[in-house]
Amino acid sequence: MLNLISSERLKSYEKILKITDEKQKIMAYQWSKGLVSSILPALQCLEISLRNAINYNVINNKPRAGKFTHDDFWFKSLSQYHTRKTQQNQIRKQNTRLRKNEITSQKHAEIIKQIRREKSWEEREILKTEVKLRRLKGTAPSHDDIISGLTFGFWTNLLSKSYEDASQEQLWPNLINEIFPNLPDIITRKTKAEQREYVEKRIKYIRDFRNRIVHHEPIWKFFNSDDSGKTNYRDPIYGVNASLSILNKVYNDILEIISWMSLDRLNTLREHDTTVAFLTLCTKDGLNSYIKPENLKYSYNKSQVKRRKKQIKKSVIEENRIIRITKDEETLLFIDKRNIAMIDLI
């Protein structure tokens, strides 16, 4: 099994979480996969809510003056506008160079030809998505196909300053409170530009966190920031408690951002079993239930459970505890909110 996981990957468990036993490293690896499974629904909810909120509000809230069309394929029109805008800026620079005799007419013509061939990153992403979908479906992709096919990176990139325009001809600032109607007062007291910048920073942090998960990096591995505020990937944060604390904060940040868009979406997600699973696993007891069951804070043998069943069930539900049930000092099973009904079978 070690060969299939790679010893290099498991070194993080020893270096960061201070787990030295080889068997415990394997079990901690399984715990980490459980954490990933439990947080994915929240990440998916955030991604889907963001793209649908942007799409709906662009179509249904026309700006004062249009730089792009607001039909179902507005994203193509917007990306093409950004391509033209970038090309115009680059062409002006080259025209200035030509007037100053910094380049020849022939070189100028070659550069202009190249500039006109270049497209914005967003337009390239849309074209790439269309090609992929056309191959899969055999027909031209629909509006809904493209919306769902575009990456989370595409949608988070639309939050950038490039799409901000004081004349309200692009996405921001006119859509900030339409897409995020539940921003807290501490944020809405800022200027519209500051609100957009704050939202962008928070969501892009979650995007980077998601990308690390997609690339199979340990979900609990975090890094300190340098003096400029950028993540320093050479400076990891050490210790189980620190890792769990940060991971819990990231999860709460995901829920908070979802709430900015829709409280109903948040409440529906909270009713999902995966929320309970994450809150259960992202604890010291959650980790110990995999690597050191005997270290769980709450452990009872079968006879104790039978005598104190009502009290134990209450503590599991109200305090989100994991309890270990033993027989002859060996682990029989673990009980938490997800399988609380099992206690009645003992």
Buried (B, 14 or more C-beta within 10 A) or exposed (E): EEEEEEEEBBEBBBEBBEBEEEEBBBBBBEBBEBBBBBBBBBBEBBBBBBBBBBBEBBEEEEBEEEBBEBEBBBBBBBBBBBBBEBBEEBBEEBEEBBEEEEBEEEEBEEBBEEBEEEBBBBBEBBEEBBEEBEEEEEEEBEBEBBBBBBBBBBBBBBBBEBBBBEEBBBBBBBBBBBBBEBBEEEBEEEEBBEBBBBBBEBBBBBBEBBEBBEEEBBBBBBBEEEEEEEEEEEEBBEEBEBBBEBBBEBBEBBBEBBBBBBEEBBEEBEEBEBBBBBBBBBBBBBBBBBBBBEEBEBBBBEEEBEEEBEEBBEBBEEEBBBBBBBEEEEBBBBBBBBEBEEBEEB
